[in-house]
Amino acid sequence: MPGRTTMAWIASQGNGRFYNIQSPEQLPQIFIKEAAVILKSAIYEDPFKPQLRAATEPVRGISAAEYPVLLGYVATTPKPRA
């Protein structure tokens, strides 16, 4: 089983974080903390009106004037293997 030094090295090589936990009971809190950090950086809460980029079946027949004002969005980026 890898030691703490190895695990810390793996985390640094992957631009991640190393947590020196003492008990498996600490894992749920770490997962919650990491999920919150990731989500916070991707959530933008600022009202905006959507703009049509391409006519697709779900929006056919709906005029831009009918689009609701949205209160925010979760930003995403395409992944190379997606």
PDB file of N, CA, C and O in Angstrom:
ATOM      1  N   MET A   1       0.853  -1.189   0.000  1.00  0.00           N
ATOM      2  CA  MET A   1       0.000   0.000   0.000  1.00  0.00           C
ATOM      3  C   MET A   1       0.893   1.245   0.000  1.00  0.00           C
ATOM      4  O   MET A   1       1.844   1.317   0.778  1.00  0.00           O
ATOM      5  N   PRO A   2       0.598   2.224  -0.863  1.00  0.00           N
ATOM      6  CA  PRO A   2       1.444   3.429  -0.932  1.00  0.00           C
ATOM      7  C   PRO A   2       1.440   4.195   0.389  1.00  0.00           C
ATOM      8  O   PRO A   2       0.438   4.248   1.102  1.00  0.00           O
ATOM      9  N   GLY A   3       2.591   4.783   0.687  1.00  0.00           N
ATOM     10  CA  GLY A   3       2.709   5.596   1.892  1.00  0.00           C
ATOM     11  C   GLY A   3       2.238   7.020   1.654  1.00  0.00           C
ATOM     12  O   GLY A   3       1.900   7.409   0.536  1.00  0.00           O
ATOM     13  N   ARG A   4       2.225   7.781   2.734  1.00  0.00           N
ATOM     14  CA  ARG A   4       1.773   9.170   2.657  1.00  0.00           C
ATOM     15  C   ARG A   4       2.611  10.001   1.679  1.00  0.00           C
ATOM     16  O   ARG A   4       2.076  10.825   0.938  1.00  0.00           O
ATOM     17  N   THR A   5       3.915   9.779   1.686  1.00  0.00           N
ATOM     18  CA  THR A   5       4.796  10.546   0.792  1.00  0.00           C
ATOM     19  C   THR A   5       4.431  10.268  -0.669  1.00  0.00           C
ATOM     20  O   THR A   5       4.363  11.185  -1.488  1.00  0.00           O
ATOM     21  N   THR A   6       4.204   9.015  -0.976  1.00  0.00           N
ATOM     22  CA  THR A   6       3.825   8.647  -2.345  1.00  0.00           C
ATOM     23  C   THR A   6       2.485   9.260  -2.724  1.00  0.00           C
ATOM     24  O   THR A   6       2.327   9.799  -3.820  1.00  0.00           O
ATOM     25  N   MET A   7       1.523   9.174  -1.813  1.00  0.00           N
ATOM     26  CA  MET A   7       0.202   9.725  -2.095  1.00  0.00           C
ATOM     27  C   MET A   7       0.261  11.245  -2.270  1.00  0.00           C
ATOM     28  O   MET A   7      -0.419  11.794  -3.137  1.00  0.00           O
ATOM     29  N   ALA A   8       1.067  11.923  -1.455  1.00  0.00           N
ATOM     30  CA  ALA A   8       1.230  13.376  -1.589  1.00  0.00           C
ATOM     31  C   ALA A   8       1.875  13.697  -2.934  1.00  0.00           C
ATOM     32  O   ALA A   8       1.495  14.670  -3.585  1.00  0.00           O
ATOM     33  N   TRP A   9       2.843  12.891  -3.353  1.00  0.00           N
ATOM     34  CA  TRP A   9       3.506  13.105  -4.639  1.00  0.00           C
ATOM     35  C   TRP A   9       2.507  12.930  -5.782  1.00  0.00           C
ATOM     36  O   TRP A   9       2.480  13.739  -6.709  1.00  0.00           O
ATOM     37  N   ILE A  10       1.687  11.880  -5.721  1.00  0.00           N
ATOM     38  CA  ILE A  10       0.683  11.643  -6.761  1.00  0.00           C
ATOM     39  C   ILE A  10      -0.275  12.833  -6.846  1.00  0.00           C
ATOM     40  O   ILE A  10      -0.609  13.286  -7.941  1.00  0.00           O
ATOM     41  N   ALA A  11      -0.711  13.333  -5.703  1.00  0.00           N
ATOM     42  CA  ALA A  11      -1.621  14.485  -5.677  1.00  0.00           C
ATOM     43  C   ALA A  11      -0.960  15.701  -6.324  1.00  0.00           C
ATOM     44  O   ALA A  11      -1.592  16.407  -7.109  1.00  0.00           O
ATOM     45  N   SER A  12       0.306  15.947  -5.998  1.00  0.00           N
ATOM     46  CA  SER A  12       0.984  17.127  -6.565  1.00  0.00           C
ATOM     47  C   SER A  12       1.190  16.972  -8.068  1.00  0.00           C
ATOM     48  O   SER A  12       1.071  17.949  -8.807  1.00  0.00           O
ATOM     49  N   GLN A  13       1.496  15.766  -8.530  1.00  0.00           N
ATOM     50  CA  GLN A  13       1.692  15.539  -9.961  1.00  0.00           C
ATOM     51  C   GLN A  13       0.395  15.702 -10.751  1.00  0.00           C
ATOM     52  O   GLN A  13       0.418  16.068 -11.926  1.00  0.00           O
ATOM     53  N   GLY A  14      -0.712  15.435 -10.109  1.00  0.00           N
ATOM     54  CA  GLY A  14      -2.003  15.566 -10.770  1.00  0.00           C
ATOM     55  C   GLY A  14      -2.686  16.888 -10.493  1.00  0.00           C
ATOM     56  O   GLY A  14      -3.871  17.052 -10.786  1.00  0.00           O
ATOM     57  N   ASN A  15      -1.937  17.850  -9.921  1.00  0.00           N
ATOM     58  CA  ASN A  15      -2.496  19.156  -9.538  1.00  0.00           C
ATOM     59  C   ASN A  15      -3.688  18.998  -8.597  1.00  0.00           C
ATOM     60  O   ASN A  15      -4.656  19.755  -8.667  1.00  0.00           O
ATOM     61  N   GLY A  16      -3.603  18.013  -7.726  1.00  0.00           N
ATOM     62  CA  GLY A  16      -4.671  17.760  -6.771  1.00  0.00           C
ATOM     63  C   GLY A  16      -4.258  18.128  -5.361  1.00  0.00           C
ATOM     64  O   GLY A  16      -3.261  18.817  -5.146  1.00  0.00           O
ATOM     65  N   ARG A  17      -5.039  17.657  -4.406  1.00  0.00           N
ATOM     66  CA  ARG A  17      -4.756  17.917  -2.994  1.00  0.00           C
ATOM     67  C   ARG A  17      -4.586  16.597  -2.269  1.00  0.00           C
ATOM     68  O   ARG A  17      -5.260  15.614  -2.578  1.00  0.00           O
ATOM     69  N   PHE A  18      -3.696  16.582  -1.319  1.00  0.00           N
ATOM     70  CA  PHE A  18      -3.470  15.414  -0.479  1.00  0.00           C
ATOM     71  C   PHE A  18      -4.053  15.677   0.895  1.00  0.00           C
ATOM     72  O   PHE A  18      -3.810  16.723   1.497  1.00  0.00           O
ATOM     73  N   TYR A  19      -4.820  14.723   1.383  1.00  0.00           N
ATOM     74  CA  TYR A  19      -5.380  14.809   2.727  1.00  0.00           C
ATOM     75  C   TYR A  19      -4.775  13.693   3.561  1.00  0.00           C
ATOM     76  O   TYR A  19      -4.920  12.516   3.234  1.00  0.00           O
ATOM     77  N   ASN A  20      -4.110  14.058   4.614  1.00  0.00           N
ATOM     78  CA  ASN A  20      -3.482  13.088   5.504  1.00  0.00           C
ATOM     79  C   ASN A  20      -4.517  12.638   6.534  1.00  0.00           C
ATOM     80  O   ASN A  20      -4.511  13.094   7.677  1.00  0.00           O
ATOM     81  N   ILE A  21      -5.394  11.746   6.115  1.00  0.00           N
ATOM     82  CA  ILE A  21      -6.474  11.326   7.006  1.00  0.00           C
ATOM     83  C   ILE A  21      -5.992  10.226   7.946  1.00  0.00           C
ATOM     84  O   ILE A  21      -5.078   9.468   7.620  1.00  0.00           O
ATOM     85  N   GLN A  22      -6.607  10.154   9.093  1.00  0.00           N
ATOM     86  CA  GLN A  22      -6.252   9.158  10.095  1.00  0.00           C
ATOM     87  C   GLN A  22      -7.293   8.046  10.184  1.00  0.00           C
ATOM     88  O   GLN A  22      -7.032   6.995  10.770  1.00  0.00           O
ATOM     89  N   SER A  23      -8.477   8.275   9.601  1.00  0.00           N
ATOM     90  CA  SER A  23      -9.562   7.314   9.740  1.00  0.00           C
ATOM     91  C   SER A  23     -10.471   7.390   8.513  1.00  0.00           C
ATOM     92  O   SER A  23     -10.680   8.472   7.965  1.00  0.00           O
ATOM     93  N   PRO A  24     -11.011   6.254   8.079  1.00  0.00           N
ATOM     94  CA  PRO A  24     -11.940   6.255   6.939  1.00  0.00           C
ATOM     95  C   PRO A  24     -13.191   7.099   7.200  1.00  0.00           C
ATOM     96  O   PRO A  24     -13.843   7.546   6.256  1.00  0.00           O
ATOM     97  N   GLU A  25     -13.524   7.314   8.458  1.00  0.00           N
ATOM     98  CA  GLU A  25     -14.694   8.134   8.783  1.00  0.00           C
ATOM     99  C   GLU A  25     -14.525   9.581   8.332  1.00  0.00           C
ATOM    100  O   GLU A  25     -15.510  10.315   8.242  1.00  0.00           O
ATOM    101  N   GLN A  26     -13.296  10.002   8.047  1.00  0.00           N
ATOM    102  CA  GLN A  26     -13.041  11.368   7.581  1.00  0.00           C
ATOM    103  C   GLN A  26     -13.370  11.548   6.095  1.00  0.00           C
ATOM    104  O   GLN A  26     -13.533  12.678   5.634  1.00  0.00           O
ATOM    105  N   LEU A  27     -13.467  10.456   5.346  1.00  0.00           N
ATOM    106  CA  LEU A  27     -13.661  10.543   3.895  1.00  0.00           C
ATOM    107  C   LEU A  27     -14.930  11.274   3.466  1.00  0.00           C
ATOM    108  O   LEU A  27     -14.854  12.110   2.565  1.00  0.00           O
ATOM    109  N   PRO A  28     -16.093  11.004   4.062  1.00  0.00           N
ATOM    110  CA  PRO A  28     -17.282  11.733   3.602  1.00  0.00           C
ATOM    111  C   PRO A  28     -17.137  13.253   3.693  1.00  0.00           C
ATOM    112  O   PRO A  28     -17.579  13.969   2.794  1.00  0.00           O
ATOM    113  N   GLN A  29     -16.529  13.746   4.757  1.00  0.00           N
ATOM    114  CA  GLN A  29     -16.343  15.195   4.897  1.00  0.00           C
ATOM    115  C   GLN A  29     -15.405  15.744   3.827  1.00  0.00           C
ATOM    116  O   GLN A  29     -15.606  16.853   3.331  1.00  0.00           O
ATOM    117  N   ILE A  30     -14.390  14.976   3.475  1.00  0.00           N
ATOM    118  CA  ILE A  30     -13.462  15.415   2.422  1.00  0.00           C
ATOM    119  C   ILE A  30     -14.196  15.470   1.079  1.00  0.00           C
ATOM    120  O   ILE A  30     -14.028  16.425   0.322  1.00  0.00           O
ATOM    121  N   PHE A  31     -14.999  14.463   0.785  1.00  0.00           N
ATOM    122  CA  PHE A  31     -15.759  14.460  -0.467  1.00  0.00           C
ATOM    123  C   PHE A  31     -16.704  15.653  -0.533  1.00  0.00           C
ATOM    124  O   PHE A  31     -16.821  16.299  -1.575  1.00  0.00           O
ATOM    125  N   ILE A  32     -17.375  15.945   0.568  1.00  0.00           N
ATOM    126  CA  ILE A  32     -18.294  17.086   0.613  1.00  0.00           C
ATOM    127  C   ILE A  32     -17.532  18.390   0.393  1.00  0.00           C
ATOM    128  O   ILE A  32     -17.973  19.253  -0.367  1.00  0.00           O
ATOM    129  N   LYS A  33     -16.390  18.528   1.060  1.00  0.00           N
ATOM    130  CA  LYS A  33     -15.577  19.740   0.926  1.00  0.00           C
ATOM    131  C   LYS A  33     -15.097  19.920  -0.518  1.00  0.00           C
ATOM    132  O   LYS A  33     -15.189  21.017  -1.069  1.00  0.00           O
ATOM    133  N   GLU A  34     -14.592  18.859  -1.124  1.00  0.00           N
ATOM    134  CA  GLU A  34     -14.089  18.938  -2.497  1.00  0.00           C
ATOM    135  C   GLU A  34     -15.220  19.248  -3.479  1.00  0.00           C
ATOM    136  O   GLU A  34     -15.034  20.047  -4.397  1.00  0.00           O
ATOM    137  N   ALA A  35     -16.373  18.636  -3.299  1.00  0.00           N
ATOM    138  CA  ALA A  35     -17.507  18.899  -4.180  1.00  0.00           C
ATOM    139  C   ALA A  35     -17.936  20.358  -4.085  1.00  0.00           C
ATOM    140  O   ALA A  35     -18.261  20.978  -5.098  1.00  0.00           O
ATOM    141  N   ALA A  36     -17.938  20.908  -2.873  1.00  0.00           N
ATOM    142  CA  ALA A  36     -18.325  22.313  -2.682  1.00  0.00           C
ATOM    143  C   ALA A  36     -17.331  23.244  -3.371  1.00  0.00           C
ATOM    144  O   ALA A  36     -17.733  24.230  -3.988  1.00  0.00           O
ATOM    145  N   VAL A  37     -16.046  22.943  -3.271  1.00  0.00           N
ATOM    146  CA  VAL A  37     -15.019  23.779  -3.905  1.00  0.00           C
ATOM    147  C   VAL A  37     -15.192  23.753  -5.419  1.00  0.00           C
ATOM    148  O   VAL A  37     -15.114  24.795  -6.069  1.00  0.00           O
ATOM    149  N   ILE A  38     -15.422  22.593  -5.973  1.00  0.00           N
ATOM    150  CA  ILE A  38     -15.585  22.459  -7.425  1.00  0.00           C
ATOM    151  C   ILE A  38     -16.843  23.184  -7.890  1.00  0.00           C
ATOM    152  O   ILE A  38     -16.809  23.915  -8.880  1.00  0.00           O
ATOM    153  N   LEU A  39     -17.941  22.988  -7.189  1.00  0.00           N
ATOM    154  CA  LEU A  39     -19.191  23.615  -7.599  1.00  0.00           C
ATOM    155  C   LEU A  39     -19.160  25.125  -7.478  1.00  0.00           C
ATOM    156  O   LEU A  39     -19.674  25.826  -8.350  1.00  0.00           O
ATOM    157  N   LYS A  40     -18.563  25.638  -6.405  1.00  0.00           N
ATOM    158  CA  LYS A  40     -18.510  27.098  -6.219  1.00  0.00           C
ATOM    159  C   LYS A  40     -17.812  27.780  -7.374  1.00  0.00           C
ATOM    160  O   LYS A  40     -18.241  28.846  -7.816  1.00  0.00           O
ATOM    161  N   SER A  41     -16.753  27.185  -7.862  1.00  0.00           N
ATOM    162  CA  SER A  41     -15.992  27.832  -8.929  1.00  0.00           C
ATOM    163  C   SER A  41     -16.727  27.785 -10.266  1.00  0.00           C
ATOM    164  O   SER A  41     -16.361  28.510 -11.191  1.00  0.00           O
ATOM    165  N   ALA A  42     -17.750  26.951 -10.383  1.00  0.00           N
ATOM    166  CA  ALA A  42     -18.446  26.808 -11.653  1.00  0.00           C
ATOM    167  C   ALA A  42     -19.837  27.440 -11.652  1.00  0.00           C
ATOM    168  O   ALA A  42     -20.496  27.478 -12.691  1.00  0.00           O
ATOM    169  N   ILE A  43     -20.289  27.936 -10.501  1.00  0.00           N
ATOM    170  CA  ILE A  43     -21.633  28.500 -10.412  1.00  0.00           C
ATOM    171  C   ILE A  43     -21.576  30.016 -10.581  1.00  0.00           C
ATOM    172  O   ILE A  43     -20.834  30.708  -9.884  1.00  0.00           O
ATOM    173  N   TYR A  44     -22.370  30.508 -11.512  1.00  0.00           N
ATOM    174  CA  TYR A  44     -22.463  31.954 -11.735  1.00  0.00           C
ATOM    175  C   TYR A  44     -23.914  32.365 -11.497  1.00  0.00           C
ATOM    176  O   TYR A  44     -24.816  31.937 -12.217  1.00  0.00           O
ATOM    177  N   GLU A  45     -24.123  33.184 -10.498  1.00  0.00           N
ATOM    178  CA  GLU A  45     -25.470  33.636 -10.179  1.00  0.00           C
ATOM    179  C   GLU A  45     -25.609  35.104 -10.540  1.00  0.00           C
ATOM    180  O   GLU A  45     -25.264  35.993  -9.762  1.00  0.00           O
ATOM    181  N   ASP A  46     -26.119  35.334 -11.731  1.00  0.00           N
ATOM    182  CA  ASP A  46     -26.331  36.678 -12.242  1.00  0.00           C
ATOM    183  C   ASP A  46     -27.448  36.566 -13.276  1.00  0.00           C
ATOM    184  O   ASP A  46     -27.312  35.810 -14.238  1.00  0.00           O
ATOM    185  N   PRO A  47     -28.542  37.294 -13.103  1.00  0.00           N
ATOM    186  CA  PRO A  47     -29.655  37.158 -14.054  1.00  0.00           C
ATOM    187  C   PRO A  47     -29.218  37.453 -15.495  1.00  0.00           C
ATOM    188  O   PRO A  47     -28.446  38.376 -15.753  1.00  0.00           O
ATOM    189  N   PHE A  48     -29.732  36.647 -16.416  1.00  0.00           N
ATOM    190  CA  PHE A  48     -29.438  36.857 -17.837  1.00  0.00           C
ATOM    191  C   PHE A  48     -30.565  36.266 -18.672  1.00  0.00           C
ATOM    192  O   PHE A  48     -31.318  35.410 -18.209  1.00  0.00           O
ATOM    193  N   LYS A  49     -30.666  36.731 -19.893  1.00  0.00           N
ATOM    194  CA  LYS A  49     -31.657  36.221 -20.838  1.00  0.00           C
ATOM    195  C   LYS A  49     -30.909  35.331 -21.829  1.00  0.00           C
ATOM    196  O   LYS A  49     -29.949  35.783 -22.454  1.00  0.00           O
ATOM    197  N   PRO A  50     -31.330  34.083 -21.983  1.00  0.00           N
ATOM    198  CA  PRO A  50     -30.631  33.172 -22.903  1.00  0.00           C
ATOM    199  C   PRO A  50     -30.679  33.685 -24.347  1.00  0.00           C
ATOM    200  O   PRO A  50     -31.607  34.389 -24.746  1.00  0.00           O
ATOM    201  N   GLN A  51     -29.666  33.315 -25.104  1.00  0.00           N
ATOM    202  CA  GLN A  51     -29.598  33.667 -26.518  1.00  0.00           C
ATOM    203  C   GLN A  51     -29.549  32.376 -27.334  1.00  0.00           C
ATOM    204  O   GLN A  51     -28.831  31.439 -26.985  1.00  0.00           O
ATOM    205  N   LEU A  52     -30.311  32.337 -28.412  1.00  0.00           N
ATOM    206  CA  LEU A  52     -30.358  31.159 -29.271  1.00  0.00           C
ATOM    207  C   LEU A  52     -29.064  31.061 -30.074  1.00  0.00           C
ATOM    208  O   LEU A  52     -28.676  32.008 -30.758  1.00  0.00           O
ATOM    209  N   ARG A  53     -28.405  29.920 -29.985  1.00  0.00           N
ATOM    210  CA  ARG A  53     -27.180  29.683 -30.763  1.00  0.00           C
ATOM    211  C   ARG A  53     -27.451  28.760 -31.945  1.00  0.00           C
ATOM    212  O   ARG A  53     -26.803  28.870 -32.985  1.00  0.00           O
ATOM    213  N   ALA A  54     -28.413  27.846 -31.782  1.00  0.00           N
ATOM    214  CA  ALA A  54     -28.765  26.925 -32.858  1.00  0.00           C
ATOM    215  C   ALA A  54     -30.209  26.491 -32.651  1.00  0.00           C
ATOM    216  O   ALA A  54     -30.628  26.201 -31.530  1.00  0.00           O
ATOM    217  N   ALA A  55     -30.964  26.451 -33.742  1.00  0.00           N
ATOM    218  CA  ALA A  55     -32.366  26.013 -33.663  1.00  0.00           C
ATOM    219  C   ALA A  55     -32.392  24.496 -33.555  1.00  0.00           C
ATOM    220  O   ALA A  55     -31.987  23.790 -34.479  1.00  0.00           O
ATOM    221  N   THR A  56     -32.864  24.012 -32.440  1.00  0.00           N
ATOM    222  CA  THR A  56     -32.996  22.573 -32.229  1.00  0.00           C
ATOM    223  C   THR A  56     -34.441  22.269 -31.855  1.00  0.00           C
ATOM    224  O   THR A  56     -35.216  23.174 -31.544  1.00  0.00           O
ATOM    225  N   GLU A  57     -34.784  21.021 -31.886  1.00  0.00           N
ATOM    226  CA  GLU A  57     -36.167  20.608 -31.655  1.00  0.00           C
ATOM    227  C   GLU A  57     -36.768  21.160 -30.351  1.00  0.00           C
ATOM    228  O   GLU A  57     -37.910  21.619 -30.380  1.00  0.00           O
ATOM    229  N   PRO A  58     -36.063  21.140 -29.216  1.00  0.00           N
ATOM    230  CA  PRO A  58     -36.688  21.622 -27.976  1.00  0.00           C
ATOM    231  C   PRO A  58     -37.113  23.096 -28.004  1.00  0.00           C
ATOM    232  O   PRO A  58     -38.025  23.476 -27.270  1.00  0.00           O
ATOM    233  N   VAL A  59     -36.479  23.927 -28.826  1.00  0.00           N
ATOM    234  CA  VAL A  59     -36.820  25.360 -28.829  1.00  0.00           C
ATOM    235  C   VAL A  59     -37.587  25.794 -30.083  1.00  0.00           C
ATOM    236  O   VAL A  59     -37.945  26.965 -30.207  1.00  0.00           O
ATOM    237  N   ARG A  60     -37.841  24.881 -31.000  1.00  0.00           N
ATOM    238  CA  ARG A  60     -38.604  25.233 -32.209  1.00  0.00           C
ATOM    239  C   ARG A  60     -39.980  25.747 -31.822  1.00  0.00           C
ATOM    240  O   ARG A  60     -40.679  25.147 -31.006  1.00  0.00           O
ATOM    241  N   GLY A  61     -40.352  26.861 -32.419  1.00  0.00           N
ATOM    242  CA  GLY A  61     -41.664  27.432 -32.164  1.00  0.00           C
ATOM    243  C   GLY A  61     -41.703  28.384 -30.980  1.00  0.00           C
ATOM    244  O   GLY A  61     -42.756  28.945 -30.675  1.00  0.00           O
ATOM    245  N   ILE A  62     -40.585  28.574 -30.314  1.00  0.00           N
ATOM    246  CA  ILE A  62     -40.527  29.509 -29.179  1.00  0.00           C
ATOM    247  C   ILE A  62     -39.709  30.719 -29.623  1.00  0.00           C
ATOM    248  O   ILE A  62     -38.555  30.578 -30.029  1.00  0.00           O
ATOM    249  N   SER A  63     -40.299  31.892 -29.545  1.00  0.00           N
ATOM    250  CA  SER A  63     -39.563  33.088 -29.964  1.00  0.00           C
ATOM    251  C   SER A  63     -38.640  33.549 -28.845  1.00  0.00           C
ATOM    252  O   SER A  63     -38.886  33.274 -27.671  1.00  0.00           O
ATOM    253  N   ALA A  64     -37.581  34.249 -29.217  1.00  0.00           N
ATOM    254  CA  ALA A  64     -36.608  34.745 -28.243  1.00  0.00           C
ATOM    255  C   ALA A  64     -37.265  35.652 -27.210  1.00  0.00           C
ATOM    256  O   ALA A  64     -36.809  35.717 -26.069  1.00  0.00           O
ATOM    257  N   ALA A  65     -38.324  36.348 -27.592  1.00  0.00           N
ATOM    258  CA  ALA A  65     -39.037  37.231 -26.655  1.00  0.00           C
ATOM    259  C   ALA A  65     -39.685  36.430 -25.528  1.00  0.00           C
ATOM    260  O   ALA A  65     -39.939  36.966 -24.450  1.00  0.00           O
ATOM    261  N   GLU A  66     -39.950  35.149 -25.775  1.00  0.00           N
ATOM    262  CA  GLU A  66     -40.593  34.302 -24.764  1.00  0.00           C
ATOM    263  C   GLU A  66     -39.606  33.647 -23.803  1.00  0.00           C
ATOM    264  O   GLU A  66     -40.021  33.058 -22.805  1.00  0.00           O
ATOM    265  N   TYR A  67     -38.314  33.739 -24.084  1.00  0.00           N
ATOM    266  CA  TYR A  67     -37.329  33.109 -23.202  1.00  0.00           C
ATOM    267  C   TYR A  67     -37.384  33.763 -21.830  1.00  0.00           C
ATOM    268  O   TYR A  67     -37.446  34.989 -21.740  1.00  0.00           O
ATOM    269  N   PRO A  68     -37.365  32.981 -20.771  1.00  0.00           N
ATOM    270  CA  PRO A  68     -37.411  33.561 -19.430  1.00  0.00           C
ATOM    271  C   PRO A  68     -36.041  34.103 -19.018  1.00  0.00           C
ATOM    272  O   PRO A  68     -35.014  33.676 -19.546  1.00  0.00           O
ATOM    273  N   VAL A  69     -36.032  35.022 -18.095  1.00  0.00           N
ATOM    274  CA  VAL A  69     -34.773  35.476 -17.507  1.00  0.00           C
ATOM    275  C   VAL A  69     -34.338  34.380 -16.538  1.00  0.00           C
ATOM    276  O   VAL A  69     -35.108  33.966 -15.672  1.00  0.00           O
ATOM    277  N   LEU A  70     -33.116  33.922 -16.689  1.00  0.00           N
ATOM    278  CA  LEU A  70     -32.573  32.895 -15.803  1.00  0.00           C
ATOM    279  C   LEU A  70     -31.718  33.559 -14.730  1.00  0.00           C
ATOM    280  O   LEU A  70     -31.143  34.624 -14.958  1.00  0.00           O
ATOM    281  N   LEU A  71     -31.636  32.934 -13.575  1.00  0.00           N
ATOM    282  CA  LEU A  71     -30.934  33.549 -12.445  1.00  0.00           C
ATOM    283  C   LEU A  71     -29.490  33.107 -12.292  1.00  0.00           C
ATOM    284  O   LEU A  71     -28.792  33.587 -11.400  1.00  0.00           O
ATOM    285  N   GLY A  72     -29.039  32.220 -13.127  1.00  0.00           N
ATOM    286  CA  GLY A  72     -27.655  31.777 -13.048  1.00  0.00           C
ATOM    287  C   GLY A  72     -27.445  30.537 -13.891  1.00  0.00           C
ATOM    288  O   GLY A  72     -28.368  30.039 -14.536  1.00  0.00           O
ATOM    289  N   TYR A  73     -26.221  30.050 -13.876  1.00  0.00           N
ATOM    290  CA  TYR A  73     -25.897  28.852 -14.637  1.00  0.00           C
ATOM    291  C   TYR A  73     -24.659  28.193 -14.051  1.00  0.00           C
ATOM    292  O   TYR A  73     -23.915  28.804 -13.284  1.00  0.00           O
ATOM    293  N   VAL A  74     -24.453  26.947 -14.421  1.00  0.00           N
ATOM    294  CA  VAL A  74     -23.251  26.211 -14.051  1.00  0.00           C
ATOM    295  C   VAL A  74     -22.380  26.146 -15.295  1.00  0.00           C
ATOM    296  O   VAL A  74     -22.776  25.571 -16.309  1.00  0.00           O
ATOM    297  N   ALA A  75     -21.206  26.730 -15.215  1.00  0.00           N
ATOM    298  CA  ALA A  75     -20.301  26.767 -16.361  1.00  0.00           C
ATOM    299  C   ALA A  75     -19.646  25.401 -16.560  1.00  0.00           C
ATOM    300  O   ALA A  75     -19.270  24.725 -15.602  1.00  0.00           O
ATOM    301  N   THR A  76     -19.523  25.021 -17.808  1.00  0.00           N
ATOM    302  CA  THR A  76     -18.856  23.760 -18.160  1.00  0.00           C
ATOM    303  C   THR A  76     -17.925  24.008 -19.326  1.00  0.00           C
ATOM    304  O   THR A  76     -18.026  25.032 -20.002  1.00  0.00           O
ATOM    305  N   THR A  77     -17.041  23.096 -19.559  1.00  0.00           N
ATOM    306  CA  THR A  77     -16.164  23.168 -20.716  1.00  0.00           C
ATOM    307  C   THR A  77     -16.125  21.784 -21.361  1.00  0.00           C
ATOM    308  O   THR A  77     -16.261  20.772 -20.673  1.00  0.00           O
ATOM    309  N   PRO A  78     -15.942  21.739 -22.674  1.00  0.00           N
ATOM    310  CA  PRO A  78     -15.848  20.426 -23.326  1.00  0.00           C
ATOM    311  C   PRO A  78     -14.604  19.690 -22.845  1.00  0.00           C
ATOM    312  O   PRO A  78     -13.550  20.294 -22.649  1.00  0.00           O
ATOM    313  N   LYS A  79     -14.735  18.417 -22.664  1.00  0.00           N
ATOM    314  CA  LYS A  79     -13.604  17.587 -22.262  1.00  0.00           C
ATOM    315  C   LYS A  79     -13.055  16.903 -23.496  1.00  0.00           C
ATOM    316  O   LYS A  79     -13.828  16.524 -24.376  1.00  0.00           O
ATOM    317  N   PRO A  80     -11.739  16.729 -23.591  1.00  0.00           N
ATOM    318  CA  PRO A  80     -11.131  16.169 -24.795  1.00  0.00           C
ATOM    319  C   PRO A  80     -11.674  14.786 -25.180  1.00  0.00           C
ATOM    320  O   PRO A  80     -11.763  14.465 -26.365  1.00  0.00           O
ATOM    321  N   ARG A  81     -12.030  13.980 -24.201  1.00  0.00           N
ATOM    322  CA  ARG A  81     -12.480  12.622 -24.494  1.00  0.00           C
ATOM    323  C   ARG A  81     -14.003  12.482 -24.458  1.00  0.00           C
ATOM    324  O   ARG A  81     -14.526  11.373 -24.571  1.00  0.00           O
ATOM    325  N   ALA A  82     -14.709  13.590 -24.304  1.00  0.00           N
ATOM    326  CA  ALA A  82     -16.180  13.505 -24.219  1.00  0.00           C
ATOM    327  C   ALA A  82     -16.785  13.332 -25.591  1.00  0.00           C
ATOM    328  O   ALA A  82     -18.006  13.242 -25.721  1.00  0.00           O
TER     329      ALA A  82
END
